């Protein structure tokens, strides 16, 4: 983004290189004037000589202009082009060189990336920091995985809401394989999403980045590349890394994010044959599961592999016979979850016989939640339980806490520091808005953001605050002024962190 620098012309002038700035400006002005005069001399007489035309004669021109919509979005594919469409390497300089400068300039302008004023500023920065940050006391945390450096398989499940998990009080029989896995794993019962979209969930899970109102940091590569990432930290610790997704990697600049994350192996929609791309968005979870299974068998250990599922994304067009009768949106969504549940369950049953299983931590977690349109139709707007409560389960041969549950309140932003701490890898403190859940001292709350407001879950209850009308719009449990002040401090800090990147 170049726009933030336009407010500092003296600094721009002072940092200009490559020779005399006045000479460069003179050359630029001369070339520009030359082309303007050339166009005036050549094009003007021809335009004046054109015969008058009727309105109907403009129709072909209008049709040709309408066709420009196709190159403007970069083609007729599902997802319009973005910066990561040009990304091809883990080297930022090479990726920046491949970007269309004009497109990138106007994209930055439209997004307002020159903004530096924090509209959520309500208290001194030191006061906000004192409310949000919790200092560790140096005590030894509880260990739930085996020592050494186990493998890590992170399965990020599309739209996996806690409202669909019977073990969490959700729909009965919707995810039987997941419920069965919870019997032999570690189930987190009060886990909350940071945002409401896939890229926001990945930013929170892999980079500890909280969701801020009216923005999504993964869609701004210049900001996203400044985030710490689990993949980089584990790669630096000697892990082989891989990212698998059956969909389009250009979605929400996901390709740029995983390239900057230094994943050794990146698999997306284009890596699957046409015969496997039976979903609107790409390859269904069954095809991706087979790919993950085959490649993990060959991967050097220890490894860190992330599998982002796809099939429970709208329009929920999963293969096979419907498992629940009905054509309404909620039934189709539950059927898509049942499909992915079966795929994940069968994948993990086969994985249990692989050589790598005994030294592996498998983490199943949602990218975000989804309100059940029929069951939760009367729930309050952006309420925690209906809109943001998600499951997380740790299983695999390296997990020592089996058949247990964690009742601490936890956010997606807590995953990275929690995992690093369990693997005894330093650097968890760089994920400044997350905290290791098994630490002796921790904050007992979870924060989530959305356009125009935030939500906060504490041991006392939950609340939702919206900028308009500048008040709490819904709450459960006990109302405490301290919770609102804490939420406002978190909103102020997270938004300022976004602006500063």
C-alpha positions in Angstrom: 0.0 0.0 0.0 1.5 3.3 -1.1 -1.3 5.6 0.0 -0.1 6.1 3.6 3.1 7.7 2.3 1.3 10.3 0.3 0.6 12.4 3.4 4.4 12.8 3.9 5.7 14.4 0.7 8.9 15.6 2.3 9.8 12.1 3.4 8.9 10.7 -0.1 11.2 13.4 -1.7 14.0 12.7 0.7 13.9 8.9 0.2 13.8 9.1 -3.6 16.8 7.4 -5.2 18.3 6.6 -8.6 19.6 10.1 -9.3 18.5 13.7 -8.9 14.7 13.8 -8.0 14.4 17.0 -10.1 15.9 15.3 -13.1 13.5 12.4 -12.7 10.6 14.7 -12.4 11.7 16.6 -15.5 12.0 13.4 -17.5 8.5 12.3 -16.3 7.0 15.7 -17.2 8.6 15.7 -20.6 7.5 12.2 -21.5 3.9 12.9 -20.3 3.7 16.2 -22.2 5.1 14.5 -25.3 2.4 11.8 -25.3 -0.4 14.3 -24.6 0.7 16.4 -27.6 1.0 13.3 -29.8 -2.4 12.1 -28.8 -3.9 15.6 -29.4 -2.3 15.8 -32.8 -3.1 12.3 -34.1 -6.4 11.4 -32.4 -8.2 14.8 -32.4 -8.5 15.2 -36.2 -9.8 11.7 -36.5 -12.4 12.1 -33.8 -13.6 15.3 -35.4 -13.9 13.6 -38.8 -16.2 10.9 -37.5 -19.8 11.1 -38.8 -22.6 11.7 -36.3 -24.3 8.5 -35.2 -27.7 7.7 -33.7 -28.2 6.3 -30.3 -28.7 2.8 -31.6 -25.2 2.9 -33.1 -23.8 3.1 -29.6 -25.1 -0.3 -28.7 -22.1 -2.2 -30.0 -19.8 0.1 -28.1 -21.9 -0.4 -24.9 -21.7 -4.2 -25.4 -18.0 -4.0 -25.9 -17.6 -1.9 -22.7 -19.8 -4.5 -20.8 -17.4 -7.2 -21.9 -14.6 -5.4 -20.0 -16.2 -6.8 -16.8 -14.5 -10.1 -17.6 -10.9 -8.9 -17.7 -11.7 -6.5 -14.8 -12.4 -9.5 -12.5 -9.6 -11.5 -14.1 -11.7 -14.1 -16.0 -14.9 -16.0 -15.6 -13.8 -18.2 -12.7 -15.6 -18.4 -9.4 -13.4 -15.9 -7.5 -12.2 -12.5 -8.9 -8.5 -12.0 -9.0 -6.7 -10.4 -6.1 -3.0 -9.8 -5.1 -2.3 -13.4 -4.4 -3.4 -14.4 -8.0 0.0 -13.0 -9.0 1.9 -14.6 -6.1 4.2 -17.5 -7.0 6.9 -17.7 -4.5 7.7 -17.2 -0.8 9.9 -14.2 -1.6 8.0 -10.9 -1.0 10.0 -8.9 -3.4 9.3 -11.2 -6.3 5.6 -11.3 -5.5 5.4 -7.5 -5.4 7.2 -7.3 -8.7 4.5 -9.5 -10.2 1.6 -7.3 -9.0 -0.2 -4.9 -11.4 0.8 -1.6 -9.9 -2.2 0.4 -11.1 -4.7 -2.3 -9.9 -2.9 -2.5 -6.5 -2.9 1.3 -6.1 -6.6 1.7 -6.6 -7.3 -1.4 -4.5 -5.4 0.3 -1.7 -7.3 3.5 -2.2 -10.7 1.8 -2.2 -9.9 -0.2 0.9 -8.8 3.0 2.7 -5.4 1.5 3.6 -4.1 5.1 4.2 -6.4 5.3 7.3 -4.6 5.9 10.5 -7.3 7.2 12.9 -8.7 4.6 15.3 -12.5 5.1 15.6 -12.6 2.9 18.7 -10.2 4.8 20.8 -11.8 5.3 24.3 -9.0 5.1 26.8 -5.2 5.6 27.1 -3.2 2.8 25.5 -1.6 1.9 28.8 -5.0 1.4 30.4 -6.2 -0.8 27.6 -3.0 -2.8 27.7 -3.3 -3.3 31.5 -6.9 -4.7 31.0 -6.0 -7.1 28.2 -2.6 -8.4 28.8 -1.9 -11.1 31.4 1.7 -11.8 32.5 2.9 -15.4 32.9 4.2 -16.3 36.4 6.7 -18.9 35.2 4.8 -21.9 36.6 5.0 -25.2 34.7 1.9 -25.6 32.5 -0.2 -28.7 32.3 1.1 -31.1 29.7 -1.4 -32.9 27.5 0.9 -34.2 24.7 4.0 -36.4 24.8 7.4 -34.9 25.0 9.8 -34.3 22.1 8.6 -33.0 18.9 5.4 -34.8 17.8 3.8 -34.3 14.3 0.9 -32.0 14.1 -2.1 -32.4 11.8 -4.5 -29.5 11.9 -7.9 -30.2 10.3 -9.7 -26.9 9.8 -13.4 -27.8 9.3 -15.5 -25.4 7.2 -18.4 -23.8 9.1 -18.3 -26.4 11.9 -20.6 -25.0 14.5 -20.9 -26.3 18.0 -24.6 -26.3 17.5 -24.2 -29.4 15.3 -22.3 -31.4 18.0 -24.4 -33.6 20.3 -21.6 -33.7 22.9 -21.8 -29.9 23.0 -25.6 -29.7 23.3 -26.2 -29.5 19.6 -28.2 -31.4 17.0 -28.5 -35.1 17.9 -26.7 -37.4 15.5 -25.4 -34.7 13.2 -21.6 -35.6 13.7 -21.5 -39.1 15.1 -17.8 -39.7 14.1 -16.7 -36.5 15.9 -18.7 -37.4 19.0 -17.0 -40.9 19.0 -13.6 -39.3 18.6 -14.2 -37.1 21.7 -14.4 -40.3 23.8 -10.7 -40.9 23.3 -9.5 -37.3 22.8 -9.4 -33.9 24.5 -12.6 -31.9 23.9 -12.6 -28.1 24.3 -16.2 -27.3 25.3 -16.0 -23.5 25.5 -14.1 -22.6 22.3 -15.1 -19.5 20.2 -14.3 -18.3 16.7 -12.6 -15.0 16.3 -14.7 -14.1 13.2 -17.3 -15.2 10.7 -15.4 -16.1 7.6 -12.8 -18.6 6.6 -9.9 -16.2 6.1 -10.6 -14.6 9.5 -10.5 -18.0 11.1 -7.3 -19.0 9.5 -5.7 -15.7 10.5 -6.7 -16.4 14.1 -5.7 -20.0 14.2 -2.4 -19.8 12.3 -1.3 -16.3 13.1 -3.2 -15.3 16.3 -4.8 -12.3 14.5 -8.1 -11.3 16.0 -11.0 -10.1 13.8 -11.4 -6.3 13.5 -14.6 -4.5 12.3 -15.0 -3.8 8.6 -11.7 -5.4 7.6 -10.0 -8.8 7.1 -6.2 -8.8 7.5 -5.6 -11.8 5.1 -7.1 -9.8 2.2 -4.3 -7.1 2.8 -1.0 -8.9 2.0 1.1 -5.9 3.1 -0.4 -6.3 6.6 -0.7 -10.1 6.6 3.0 -10.7 5.9 3.8 -8.9 9.2 2.0 -11.5 11.3 3.8 -14.4 13.1 2.6 -17.8 11.8 2.6 -21.3 13.2 3.9 -22.7 9.9 7.0 -20.5 10.0 7.7 -21.1 13.7 7.4 -24.9 13.2 9.4 -24.9 10.0 12.2 -23.0 11.8 12.0 -25.7 14.5 12.7 -28.4 12.0 9.2 -29.4 10.9 8.2 -30.2 7.3 5.1 -28.2 6.5 2.2 -28.7 4.1 -1.2 -27.0 3.3 -4.1 -28.8 1.6 -7.3 -27.3 0.3 -9.6 -28.6 -2.4 -10.8 -25.1 -3.3 -9.4 -22.1 -5.0 -6.3 -20.8 -3.3 -6.9 -17.3 -4.6 -9.9 -17.0 -2.3 -9.4 -14.0 0.1 -5.7 -13.9 -0.7 -5.2 -17.3 0.9 -2.5 -18.2 -1.6 -0.4 -15.2 -0.6 -0.9 -16.0 3.1 0.3 -19.7 2.8 3.2 -18.7 0.6 4.3 -16.1 3.2 3.8 -18.7 5.8 6.6 -20.7 4.2 4.6 -23.9 3.8 6.9 -26.4 2.0 4.0 -28.0 0.1 0.9 -26.2 -1.0 -2.0 -28.1 -2.7 -5.1 -26.4 -4.1 -7.9 -26.9 -6.5 -5.6 -26.8 -9.6 -3.6 -29.8 -8.2 -6.7 -32.1 -8.5 -7.8 -33.7 -11.7 -11.1 -32.4 -13.3 -12.7 -35.7 -12.3 -12.3 -34.8 -8.6 -13.6 -31.3 -8.9 -17.3 -32.2 -8.4 -18.1 -29.4 -6.1 -19.0 -25.8 -7.1 -15.8 -24.7 -5.4 -13.4 -27.5 -6.3 -12.6 -31.0 -5.0 -14.8 -32.5 -2.3 -13.3 -33.5 1.1 -13.1 -37.2 0.1 -10.7 -36.4 -2.7 -8.6 -34.1 -0.5 -8.5 -36.7 2.3 -7.1 -39.3 0.0 -4.4 -36.8 -1.1 -3.5 -35.9 2.5 -3.4 -39.6 3.5 -1.1 -40.5 0.6 1.3 -37.6 1.1 1.6 -37.8 4.9 2.8 -41.4 4.5 5.8 -40.0 2.5 6.4 -36.8 4.5 9.5 -36.3 6.6 8.9 -36.2 10.3 8.2 -34.2 12.3 5.6 -32.6 10.1 3.0 -29.8 10.4 0.2 -30.3 7.9 -2.9 -28.2 7.7 -6.0 -29.5 5.9 -8.8 -26.9 5.2 -12.0 -28.8 4.3 -14.5 -27.5 1.7 -17.7 -29.6 1.4 -19.7 -27.9 4.2 -19.5 -24.6 2.4 -22.6 -23.3 0.7 -24.3 -24.5 -1.4 -23.8 -27.8 0.5 -23.8 -29.9 -2.6 -22.2 -33.0 -1.1 -22.2 -36.3 -3.0 -24.2 -39.3 -2.1 -27.7 -39.8 -0.8 -29.1 -37.3 1.6 -28.9 -38.5 5.2 -31.7 -36.2 6.4 -34.9 -35.6 4.5 -35.6 -32.0 3.5 -34.5 -29.3 1.1 -34.3 -26.3 3.5 -31.0 -24.6 4.2 -30.5 -26.0 7.6 -31.1 -29.6 6.5 -28.7 -29.3 3.6 -26.1 -27.7 5.9 -26.4 -30.5 8.4 -26.1 -33.1 5.6 -22.9 -31.5 4.4 -21.5 -31.7 8.0 -22.5 -35.3 8.2 -20.6 -35.9 4.9 -17.4 -34.3 6.2 -17.9 -36.0 9.5 -17.9 -39.4 7.7 -14.9 -38.5 5.6 -12.8 -37.2 8.6 -13.9 -40.2 10.7 -12.8 -42.7 8.1 -9.6 -40.8 7.4 -8.6 -40.9 11.1 -9.5 -44.6 11.5 -7.1 -45.4 8.6 -4.5 -43.0 10.0 -4.5 -44.8 13.3 -2.8 -47.7 11.6 -0.1 -45.5 10.0 3.5 -45.5 11.3 3.3 -41.7 12.0 0.1 -41.9 14.2 1.7 -42.7 17.5 3.8 -39.5 17.4 1.1 -37.2 16.1 -1.3 -34.6 17.5 -4.4 -34.2 15.5 -6.4 -31.0 16.0 -9.9 -30.7 14.6 -11.3 -27.2 14.8 -13.7 -25.0 12.8 -12.7 -22.0 10.7 -15.9 -20.3 11.9 -19.4 -21.1 13.1 -22.7 -20.8 11.3 -26.1 -20.0 12.8 -28.7 -22.7 12.2 -31.3 -20.8 10.2 -34.3 -22.7 11.5 -33.2 -23.9 15.0 -31.7 -20.6 16.0 -33.9 -18.2 14.1 -34.8 -16.3 17.2 -31.3 -16.0 18.6 -29.9 -12.5 19.2 -27.7 -10.9 16.5 -24.1 -12.1 16.8 -24.8 -14.0 20.0 -21.9 -16.1 21.1 -23.6 -19.5 21.4 -25.5 -19.4 18.1 -23.0 -17.5 15.9 -19.5 -18.1 17.3 -19.3 -21.2 19.5 -17.2 -23.9 17.7 -15.8 -27.3 18.6 -12.1 -28.1 19.0 -10.8 -31.6 19.6 -7.2 -32.9 20.1 -6.7 -36.5 19.4 -3.9 -38.8 18.0 -1.3 -41.0 19.5 0.7 -38.2 21.0 -2.2 -36.8 23.0 -1.9 -38.1 26.6 -5.1 -36.5 27.9 -7.8 -38.9 26.6 -11.5 -38.9 27.2 -11.2 -35.6 29.0 -12.7 -32.1 28.5 -11.4 -28.6 28.9 -13.9 -26.2 30.3 -11.8 -23.0 30.2 -13.1 -20.3 27.9 -10.8 -20.1 24.8 -10.5 -18.3 21.5 -9.1 -19.3 18.2 -6.3 -16.8 18.8 -5.2 -18.9 21.7 -4.4 -22.0 19.6 -0.9 -20.9 18.3 0.6 -20.0 21.7 -1.0 -23.1 23.3 0.4 -25.5 20.7 3.9 -23.9 20.8 3.9 -24.1 24.6 2.9 -27.8 24.4 5.7 -28.5 21.9 8.2 -26.6 24.0 8.9 -24.2 21.1 9.6 -20.6 22.1 7.9 -17.6 20.5 4.4 -17.9 21.8 4.5 -14.4 23.2 4.6 -12.9 19.7 1.0 -13.9 19.3 0.1 -11.0 21.5 -3.7 -11.5 21.5 -3.6 -15.2 22.4 -2.6 -17.1 25.5 -1.6 -20.7 26.3 -4.7 -22.3 27.7 -2.8 -24.7 29.9 -0.7 -21.9 31.6 -1.1 -21.5 35.3 -2.3 -17.9 34.8 -4.6 -17.0 32.0 -7.5 -14.8 31.1 -10.9 -16.5 31.4 -12.6 -14.8 28.5 -12.9 -14.9 24.7 -13.3 -12.0 22.3 -14.7 -11.9 18.8 -15.2 -9.1 16.3 -17.6 -8.4 13.5 -18.5 -5.4 11.2 -19.6 -2.7 13.6 -19.0 -4.3 16.9 -17.6 -7.1 19.1 -18.7 -9.9 21.4 -17.2 -11.0 24.7 -17.6 -14.3 26.6 -16.6 -14.5 30.2 -17.3 -16.8 33.1 -20.2 -14.5 34.1 -21.9 -14.6 30.7 -21.6 -12.9 27.3 -22.4 -9.6 25.7 -22.6 -8.1 22.2 -21.7 -4.4 21.7 -22.4 -2.5 18.5 -21.0 0.9 17.5 -24.4 2.0 16.3 -26.2 2.6 18.6 -23.1 2.6 20.8 -24.4 0.2 23.5 -24.7 -3.4 24.5 -27.4 -4.8 22.2 -27.7 -8.3 23.8 -26.3 -10.2 26.7 -26.6 -13.4 28.7 -25.8 -14.1 32.4 -24.6 -11.4 34.8 -24.0 -7.9 33.5 -20.8 -6.3 34.8 -19.4 -2.9 33.7 -15.9 -4.4 33.8 -16.8 -6.7 30.9 -17.8 -3.8 28.7 -14.7 -1.9 29.5 -12.6 -5.0 28.8 -14.3 -5.5 25.5 -13.8 -1.9 24.5 -10.1 -2.1 25.5 -9.7 -5.2 23.3 -11.5 -3.6 20.4 -9.3 -0.5 20.7 -6.1 -2.5 20.9 -6.8 -5.0 18.1 -7.9 -2.2 15.7 -4.8 -0.2 16.5 -2.6 -3.3 15.9 -4.3 -3.7 12.5 -3.7 0.0 11.6 -0.1 -0.2 12.7 0.8 -3.2 10.5 
